[in-house]
Amino acid sequence: MTLDTEAVTVTEGSCVRVLPTVVRTMEAKTDMQYICVQAKEGSLVQFGMGDAELC
């Protein structure tokens, strides 16, 4: 994954937060599945990491 001009390694179990202003690209050399959760920036202030279930 590239965020603006920075290459970021994404592996199984990775979680990446990307600001709306960041240019992003994704490329997979193997089969890759991902989930994209999208919300308006700053709109979920009532939630925190305690609300998440990481698997």
C-alpha beads as a LAMMPS data file, in Angstrom:
LAMMPS data file: protein, C-alpha beads

55 atoms
54 bonds

1 atom types
1 bond types

-500.0 500.0 xlo xhi
-500.0 500.0 ylo yhi
-500.0 500.0 zlo zhi

Masses

1 110.0

Atoms # bond

1 1 1 0.000 0.000 0.000
2 1 1 1.257 3.478 -0.772
3 1 1 0.125 6.457 1.285
4 1 1 1.047 9.680 -0.504
5 1 1 4.624 8.697 -1.410
6 1 1 5.328 6.340 1.518
7 1 1 5.228 2.568 0.964
8 1 1 3.513 0.774 3.870
9 1 1 3.743 -2.992 4.334
10 1 1 0.330 -4.509 5.027
11 1 1 0.216 -8.089 6.303
12 1 1 -2.457 -10.318 7.785
13 1 1 -4.052 -8.599 10.753
14 1 1 -2.870 -5.125 9.768
15 1 1 -5.026 -2.135 10.528
16 1 1 -4.308 1.119 8.695
17 1 1 -5.975 4.467 9.354
18 1 1 -5.850 6.814 6.385
19 1 1 -6.893 10.461 6.536
20 1 1 -9.223 11.660 3.766
21 1 1 -6.540 13.996 2.385
22 1 1 -4.019 11.171 1.814
23 1 1 -3.600 9.716 -1.677
24 1 1 -3.648 5.923 -1.451
25 1 1 -2.996 3.002 -3.785
26 1 1 -3.151 -0.738 -3.145
27 1 1 -1.300 -3.520 -4.935
28 1 1 -1.280 -7.216 -4.044
29 1 1 1.212 -9.815 -5.205
30 1 1 -1.016 -12.570 -3.753
31 1 1 -4.727 -12.957 -3.050
32 1 1 -5.757 -10.230 -0.665
33 1 1 -9.023 -9.573 1.119
34 1 1 -9.720 -6.394 3.021
35 1 1 -12.473 -4.536 4.798
36 1 1 -12.910 -0.816 4.323
37 1 1 -14.764 1.125 6.997
38 1 1 -15.469 4.681 6.000
39 1 1 -16.950 7.574 7.953
40 1 1 -16.846 11.338 7.739
41 1 1 -13.714 12.601 9.496
42 1 1 -14.442 13.456 13.131
43 1 1 -17.974 12.024 13.036
44 1 1 -17.389 9.043 15.341
45 1 1 -16.083 10.849 18.432
46 1 1 -18.436 8.842 20.666
47 1 1 -16.512 5.645 19.832
48 1 1 -12.996 4.622 20.853
49 1 1 -10.666 1.640 20.592
50 1 1 -12.564 0.043 23.514
51 1 1 -15.473 -0.426 21.099
52 1 1 -13.378 -2.417 18.627
53 1 1 -12.885 -6.147 18.429
54 1 1 -9.568 -6.981 16.805
55 1 1 -9.241 -10.431 15.315

Bonds

1 1 1 2
2 1 2 3
3 1 3 4
4 1 4 5
5 1 5 6
6 1 6 7
7 1 7 8
8 1 8 9
9 1 9 10
10 1 10 11
11 1 11 12
12 1 12 13
13 1 13 14
14 1 14 15
15 1 15 16
16 1 16 17
17 1 17 18
18 1 18 19
19 1 19 20
20 1 20 21
21 1 21 22
22 1 22 23
23 1 23 24
24 1 24 25
25 1 25 26
26 1 26 27
27 1 27 28
28 1 28 29
29 1 29 30
30 1 30 31
31 1 31 32
32 1 32 33
33 1 33 34
34 1 34 35
35 1 35 36
36 1 36 37
37 1 37 38
38 1 38 39
39 1 39 40
40 1 40 41
41 1 41 42
42 1 42 43
43 1 43 44
44 1 44 45
45 1 45 46
46 1 46 47
47 1 47 48
48 1 48 49
49 1 49 50
50 1 50 51
51 1 51 52
52 1 52 53
53 1 53 54
54 1 54 55
